[in-house]
Amino acid sequence: MTERRTTLHVEALIASAGLGGFFFDDQAAIRSGAERDGATYRGNAVTPGYSSVREPAESVSVMLVLSDGYVAVGDCVSVQYSGVGGREPRFHAAHLVEVLQEELAPLLRGFDVSNFRAAALAAESLIAGIDGLGRSAAYGVSQALLDAAAHAAGHHLMARVVRDEWNLSEPWATVPIYSQSGEERYENVDKMILKNVPVLPHGLINTPTLVGVGGEALEAYVLWIRKRLAELSANADYLPTLHLDVYGQIGVQAEGSVEGTADIIQRLERAAGPHGLRIEHPIDAGSRGGQIETLGALRRLLAERGSRVEIVADEWANTAEDIHLFVEAGAVDLVQIKTPDLGSIHHTVDAILDCQAHGVGTVLGGSCSETDRSAIVTANIGVATGATQMLAKPGMGVDEGLAIVSNEMNRILRLDRHLDDVRSRA
């Protein structure tokens, strides 16, 4: 069977406001001492765009009505900690809906959607010229364009569009999923163990007390995870990688010292025992250039000491250009590719391939504040490109994000086999 490619165009753009999977949090206010009060925070917001320290995450669905009546869908979202670390300010859904429908919709009428890369580049250029639209808008519109291209190709499989347009040839497989515990650092780890999650727990280590003096509190947490693995896992072959996102807090406890940061990391490595250990954003240098230099120095020092801990870039690696500079410098072992921060999703594909070309691993991430739709599109990109690991999103509850991402990957692989079988019989 020959896959058809129909020339289709956009007849209308419809936008609707919605919710994200978690919250938007003012990270600067939290770091400045905003006190936790149940599910919220006391204190005043300090980051522009926030009216309170914690606000419900928002989203905007972009629906492209095509010339044959098909409706392609993508979601505009932003990350939990918008407006810091070089990221764009948080958006407000009602305003974004208005700008999309009044300013962008007329420009997209008649838009050819049969080739995703061409359409994404053209749409990104249009979005860049409209005040009030940014990477969040480009992210959602590009998801809808990828959906549209898969429909135009006749197979409705977004991963195939990525494979074909980037000329990728590696065989497909499910990508190891990593889950994030949120603040339920113990009960949610139990869920991960019971479901054999390959990479855990993220941990949300976002205050100095969670690291402890010399790393003692975080060491105790790692030891507890090992204990729970021994108690709960019925699979003798289950040996998950431990991935801790520490939000620069190891560096805070080490008073900015690279050597002190390395000391704490090696303490955690000993506690992890047979488990591979990945540390995300161990220290914050305050700028992109400083971050590249500092993480590079930390990585070299750990290697000199014989450590096998892998360092993951997060803050200050927000765009495809940023990511290229990190990997070109050999500063890290993996990069957290925070998909909303890169804007149009063709940049996510390019960033993954750039990392792979430099021998650097890829954490195909994003945020707990995303939606089921953006998670499904991300899963297609992960399978098509062979990312190192992929975030279970949205939300912080483990179960929901894990089901959404893993189920979509399984659908992709099964449908791809079916399409090949049909073609071979034709």
C-alpha positions as CSV (number, residue, x, y, z in Angstrom):
1,M,0.0,0.0,0.0
2,T,1.4,3.4,-1.0
3,E,0.8,6.1,1.6
4,R,-1.1,9.0,0.2
5,R,-0.3,12.6,0.8
6,T,-3.2,14.9,0.2
7,T,-2.8,18.6,-0.1
8,L,-4.9,20.2,2.6
9,H,-5.2,23.7,3.9
10,V,-6.5,25.4,7.0
11,E,-10.0,26.8,6.8
12,A,-10.2,28.1,10.4
13,L,-8.4,28.3,13.7
14,I,-10.5,27.8,16.8
15,A,-9.0,28.3,20.3
16,S,-10.4,27.3,23.7
17,A,-9.0,28.0,27.2
18,G,-8.3,25.1,29.5
19,L,-6.3,23.8,32.4
20,G,-2.8,22.4,32.7
21,G,-1.9,19.3,34.7
22,F,-0.6,21.1,37.8
23,F,0.2,24.7,38.8
24,F,2.3,27.6,37.7
25,D,4.7,28.4,40.6
26,D,6.6,31.6,41.2
27,Q,10.0,30.0,41.8
28,A,11.7,33.2,42.8
29,A,9.2,33.8,45.6
30,I,9.6,30.2,46.8
31,R,13.3,30.5,46.9
32,S,13.0,33.8,48.7
33,G,11.1,32.0,51.5
34,A,7.4,31.9,50.6
35,E,5.9,29.5,53.2
36,R,3.9,26.4,52.2
37,D,0.3,26.4,53.4
38,G,-1.4,23.1,52.4
39,A,-1.6,23.1,48.7
40,T,-0.7,26.7,48.3
41,Y,2.0,29.2,49.4
42,R,1.8,32.2,51.7
43,G,3.5,35.4,50.6
44,N,3.6,37.7,47.6
45,A,4.5,37.0,44.1
46,V,7.7,38.6,42.8
47,T,8.0,37.3,39.2
48,P,6.2,39.4,36.6
49,G,3.0,37.8,35.3
50,Y,2.1,36.2,38.7
51,S,-0.5,37.6,41.0
52,S,0.1,34.9,43.7
53,V,2.9,32.5,44.4
54,R,1.0,29.5,43.1
55,E,-1.7,29.7,40.4
56,P,-3.6,27.0,38.5
57,A,-1.7,26.0,35.3
58,E,-3.6,27.1,32.2
59,S,-3.6,25.8,28.6
60,V,-5.1,26.8,25.3
61,S,-6.2,24.2,22.8
62,V,-5.6,25.1,19.1
63,M,-8.0,23.4,16.7
64,L,-7.2,23.7,13.0
65,V,-10.3,23.0,10.9
66,L,-8.9,21.6,7.6
67,S,-10.4,21.7,4.1
68,D,-11.7,18.2,4.3
69,G,-13.4,18.8,7.7
70,Y,-10.7,17.1,9.8
71,V,-9.8,19.0,13.0
72,A,-6.2,18.9,14.0
73,V,-5.4,19.6,17.7
74,G,-2.5,20.9,19.8
75,D,-2.2,22.5,23.2
76,C,-0.4,25.7,24.1
77,V,1.2,25.3,27.6
78,S,4.0,26.6,29.7
79,V,6.2,25.1,32.3
80,Q,5.6,25.1,36.1
81,Y,8.3,27.6,36.8
82,S,7.6,30.1,34.0
83,G,9.4,33.5,34.0
84,V,12.7,32.4,35.5
85,G,16.0,30.9,34.3
86,G,15.8,32.7,31.0
87,R,12.2,31.5,30.3
88,E,9.3,33.5,28.9
89,P,6.8,34.9,31.4
90,R,3.7,32.8,32.1
91,F,0.8,33.3,29.8
92,H,-2.9,33.9,30.6
93,A,-5.3,31.7,28.7
94,A,-8.1,34.1,28.1
95,H,-5.7,36.6,26.5
96,L,-3.9,34.0,24.5
97,V,-7.2,32.7,23.0
98,E,-8.1,36.3,22.0
99,V,-4.8,36.9,20.3
100,L,-4.8,33.6,18.5
101,Q,-8.3,34.0,17.1
102,E,-8.1,37.7,16.2
103,E,-4.5,38.0,15.0
104,L,-3.2,34.5,14.0
105,A,-6.3,32.8,12.6
106,P,-6.7,35.1,9.6
107,L,-3.0,34.6,8.7
108,L,-3.4,30.8,8.7
109,R,-6.4,30.6,6.4
110,G,-5.4,28.8,3.3
111,F,-2.2,27.4,5.0
112,D,-0.9,24.2,3.4
113,V,-0.4,21.6,6.0
114,S,0.8,18.6,4.0
115,N,4.5,19.2,4.9
116,F,5.0,19.6,8.7
117,R,8.5,21.2,8.7
118,A,7.6,23.8,6.1
119,A,4.3,24.6,7.8
120,A,5.9,24.8,11.3
121,L,8.6,27.2,10.1
122,A,6.1,29.4,8.3
123,A,3.8,29.5,11.3
124,E,6.6,30.2,13.7
125,S,7.6,33.2,11.6
126,L,4.0,34.5,11.7
127,I,3.7,34.0,15.5
128,A,7.0,35.9,16.0
129,G,5.5,39.0,14.4
130,I,2.4,39.1,16.7
131,D,2.6,40.8,20.1
132,G,1.3,38.6,22.8
133,L,2.3,35.3,21.2
134,G,5.5,33.5,22.1
135,R,6.9,30.0,22.5
136,S,3.8,28.6,24.2
137,A,1.7,29.6,21.2
138,A,4.2,28.2,18.8
139,Y,4.3,24.9,20.8
140,G,0.5,24.4,20.5
141,V,0.1,25.5,16.9
142,S,3.0,23.2,15.8
143,Q,1.4,20.2,17.6
144,A,-1.8,20.8,15.6
145,L,0.3,21.1,12.4
146,L,2.0,17.8,13.1
147,D,-1.4,16.2,13.6
148,A,-2.6,17.8,10.4
149,A,0.4,16.5,8.4
150,A,-0.2,12.9,9.8
151,H,-3.8,13.2,8.6
152,A,-2.7,14.4,5.2
153,A,-0.3,11.5,4.9
154,G,-3.1,9.1,5.4
155,H,-1.7,7.1,8.3
156,H,-2.5,9.5,11.2
157,L,0.8,8.6,12.9
158,M,2.7,11.7,14.0
159,A,5.8,9.7,14.7
160,R,5.9,8.6,11.0
161,V,5.8,12.2,9.9
162,V,8.9,13.0,12.0
163,R,10.7,9.9,10.8
164,D,10.0,10.6,7.1
165,E,10.7,14.4,7.1
166,W,13.9,14.1,9.1
167,N,15.0,10.9,7.2
168,L,15.4,8.9,10.4
169,S,16.2,5.2,10.0
170,E,16.8,3.7,13.5
171,P,14.2,1.0,14.5
172,W,11.6,2.1,16.9
173,A,11.2,1.1,20.6
174,T,9.5,2.4,23.6
175,V,11.5,5.1,25.4
176,P,12.3,4.5,29.1
177,I,9.9,6.6,31.1
178,Y,10.8,8.6,34.1
179,S,8.3,9.8,36.7
180,Q,8.2,12.8,39.0
181,S,7.0,12.4,42.5
182,G,6.2,16.0,43.3
183,E,6.0,16.6,47.0
184,E,4.6,13.2,47.7
185,R,8.2,11.9,47.7
186,Y,7.5,8.6,49.5
187,E,4.0,7.4,48.5
188,N,4.6,8.2,44.8
189,V,7.9,6.3,44.8
190,D,5.9,3.3,46.0
191,K,3.6,3.7,42.9
192,M,6.7,3.9,40.6
193,I,8.2,0.8,42.1
194,L,4.9,-1.2,41.9
195,K,4.6,-0.2,38.2
196,N,8.3,-0.9,37.4
197,V,9.1,2.7,36.2
198,P,12.5,2.6,34.6
199,V,13.7,6.0,35.9
200,L,12.7,7.6,39.2
201,P,11.8,9.6,41.4
202,H,12.7,13.1,40.2
203,G,12.1,14.1,43.8
204,L,11.4,17.8,43.5
205,I,14.4,18.6,45.7
206,N,13.7,22.4,45.7
207,T,14.8,23.6,49.1
208,P,18.1,23.4,51.0
209,T,16.6,21.3,53.8
210,L,15.8,18.5,51.4
211,V,19.5,18.3,50.6
212,G,20.7,18.8,54.2
213,V,24.0,19.7,55.6
214,G,26.7,17.9,53.5
215,G,23.9,16.1,51.6
216,E,22.7,14.1,54.6
217,A,19.0,14.5,54.1
218,L,19.2,13.6,50.4
219,E,21.4,10.7,51.1
220,A,18.8,9.4,53.6
221,Y,16.2,9.7,50.9
222,V,18.2,7.7,48.3
223,L,18.9,5.0,50.9
224,W,15.1,4.9,51.6
225,I,14.4,4.4,47.9
226,R,16.8,1.4,47.8
227,K,15.1,0.0,50.9
228,R,11.6,0.3,49.3
229,L,12.9,-1.3,46.1
230,A,14.0,-4.3,48.1
231,E,10.7,-4.4,50.0
232,L,8.2,-3.9,47.1
233,S,9.7,-5.1,43.9
234,A,8.8,-8.6,42.9
235,N,11.0,-8.4,39.7
236,A,14.6,-9.4,40.4
237,D,15.7,-7.8,37.1
238,Y,14.2,-4.4,38.0
239,L,17.1,-2.0,38.5
240,P,15.8,1.5,37.8
241,T,18.0,4.5,37.3
242,L,17.7,7.1,40.0
243,H,17.2,10.6,38.6
244,L,17.1,13.5,41.1
245,D,16.1,17.0,40.1
246,V,17.7,19.2,42.7
247,Y,17.0,22.7,41.4
248,G,20.5,23.9,42.2
249,Q,20.1,23.1,45.9
250,I,23.2,20.9,46.1
251,G,25.2,23.9,45.0
252,V,23.4,26.1,47.6
253,Q,24.4,23.7,50.4
254,A,28.0,23.7,49.0
255,E,28.0,27.5,49.0
256,G,28.6,27.6,45.3
257,S,31.7,25.4,45.4
258,V,32.1,23.0,42.6
259,E,34.3,20.8,44.8
260,G,31.7,20.8,47.6
261,T,29.0,20.0,45.1
262,A,31.0,17.0,43.8
263,D,31.5,15.8,47.4
264,I,27.8,15.7,48.0
265,I,27.1,14.0,44.6
266,Q,29.6,11.3,45.4
267,R,27.9,10.7,48.8
268,L,24.7,10.2,46.9
269,E,26.4,7.9,44.4
270,R,27.6,5.7,47.3
271,A,24.0,5.6,48.7
272,A,22.6,4.7,45.2
273,G,24.7,1.5,45.2
274,P,24.0,-0.5,42.0
275,H,21.6,2.0,40.6
276,G,22.8,4.5,37.9
277,L,22.4,8.0,39.2
278,R,21.5,11.2,37.3
279,I,21.6,14.6,38.9
280,E,19.6,17.3,37.2
281,H,20.7,21.0,37.7
282,P,23.1,20.3,40.7
283,I,24.2,23.9,40.8
284,D,23.0,27.2,39.4
285,A,25.6,29.6,38.0
286,G,23.1,32.4,37.2
287,S,23.6,32.7,33.5
288,R,23.8,30.5,30.4
289,G,27.6,31.0,29.9
290,G,28.2,30.5,33.6
291,Q,26.1,27.4,33.7
292,I,28.0,25.8,30.8
293,E,31.3,26.6,32.4
294,T,30.3,25.4,35.9
295,L,28.6,22.2,34.9
296,G,31.6,21.4,32.6
297,A,34.0,21.9,35.5
298,L,31.8,19.7,37.8
299,R,31.5,16.9,35.2
300,R,35.3,16.9,34.6
301,L,36.0,16.8,38.4
302,L,33.6,13.9,38.9
303,A,35.3,12.0,36.0
304,E,38.7,12.6,37.5
305,R,37.5,11.2,40.8
306,G,36.1,8.1,39.1
307,S,32.5,8.9,39.5
308,R,29.9,7.6,37.1
309,V,27.2,10.0,38.0
310,E,25.6,11.6,35.0
311,I,24.9,15.4,35.1
312,V,21.8,16.7,33.4
313,A,21.3,20.3,32.2
314,D,18.0,22.0,32.8
315,E,18.0,25.7,33.7
316,W,19.5,28.0,31.1
317,A,19.2,25.3,28.4
318,N,15.9,26.6,27.2
319,T,16.2,26.8,23.4
320,A,17.7,24.7,20.6
321,E,20.5,27.3,20.5
322,D,21.1,27.0,24.2
323,I,21.1,23.2,24.1
324,H,23.6,23.3,21.2
325,L,26.0,25.4,23.2
326,F,25.8,23.0,26.2
327,V,26.4,19.9,24.1
328,E,29.1,21.5,22.0
329,A,31.0,22.4,25.1
330,G,30.8,18.8,26.5
331,A,29.3,20.3,29.7
332,V,26.8,17.6,30.5
333,D,25.9,13.9,30.0
334,L,22.2,14.6,29.3
335,V,20.1,17.6,28.5
336,Q,16.5,18.1,29.8
337,I,14.7,19.2,26.7
338,K,11.8,21.1,28.1
339,T,9.5,21.0,25.2
340,P,7.3,24.1,25.8
341,D,10.4,26.3,26.3
342,L,11.7,25.4,22.8
343,G,8.4,26.6,21.2
344,S,7.6,25.0,17.9
345,I,8.1,21.3,18.2
346,H,10.4,21.0,15.2
347,H,13.0,22.6,17.5
348,T,12.5,19.7,19.9
349,V,13.3,17.2,17.1
350,D,16.4,19.2,16.0
351,A,17.6,19.5,19.6
352,I,17.4,15.7,20.2
353,L,19.3,15.0,17.0
354,D,21.9,17.6,17.9
355,C,22.4,16.0,21.3
356,Q,22.7,12.6,19.7
357,A,25.3,13.9,17.1
358,H,27.4,15.1,20.0
359,G,27.0,11.8,22.0
360,V,24.9,13.5,24.7
361,G,21.8,11.8,26.1
362,T,18.3,13.4,25.9
363,V,15.7,13.7,28.6
364,L,12.6,14.4,26.5
365,G,10.9,16.4,29.2
366,G,8.5,19.2,29.6
367,S,6.5,19.9,32.7
368,C,3.9,18.7,35.0
369,S,1.8,21.7,34.0
370,E,1.2,20.4,30.4
371,T,-1.8,18.5,29.1
372,D,-2.7,15.0,27.8
373,R,-2.5,16.3,24.2
374,S,1.0,17.8,24.5
375,A,2.1,14.6,26.2
376,I,0.8,12.5,23.4
377,V,2.5,14.6,20.7
378,T,5.8,14.4,22.8
379,A,5.5,10.6,22.9
380,N,5.4,10.5,19.1
381,I,8.6,12.6,18.9
382,G,10.3,10.4,21.5
383,V,9.6,7.2,19.7
384,A,10.6,8.6,16.3
385,T,13.9,10.0,17.5
386,G,14.9,7.4,20.1
387,A,15.3,9.8,23.1
388,T,17.2,8.5,26.1
389,Q,14.3,8.9,28.5
390,M,10.9,10.6,28.5
391,L,8.9,12.4,31.2
392,A,5.6,11.0,32.3
393,K,3.4,14.0,32.0
394,P,1.2,15.9,32.9
395,G,0.6,16.2,36.6
396,M,2.4,15.0,39.7
397,G,0.3,12.0,40.5
398,V,2.5,9.4,38.6
399,D,-0.4,7.2,37.5
400,E,-2.0,9.6,35.0
401,G,1.1,10.8,33.2
402,L,2.6,7.3,33.2
403,A,-0.6,5.9,31.6
404,I,-0.9,8.6,29.0
405,V,2.7,8.4,27.7
406,S,3.2,4.7,27.9
407,N,-0.1,3.9,26.3
408,E,0.6,6.3,23.4
409,M,4.0,4.7,22.8
410,N,2.4,1.3,22.7
411,R,-0.2,2.5,20.3
412,I,2.5,4.0,18.0
413,L,4.4,0.8,17.8
414,R,1.4,-1.4,17.2
415,L,-0.1,0.9,14.6
416,D,3.2,1.2,12.8
417,R,3.5,-2.6,12.6
418,H,-0.1,-2.8,11.3
419,L,0.6,-0.3,8.6
420,D,3.7,-2.2,7.5
421,D,1.8,-5.5,7.4
422,V,-0.9,-3.9,5.3
423,R,1.7,-2.5,2.9
424,S,3.5,-5.9,2.6
425,R,0.2,-7.6,1.7
426,A,-0.7,-5.0,-0.9
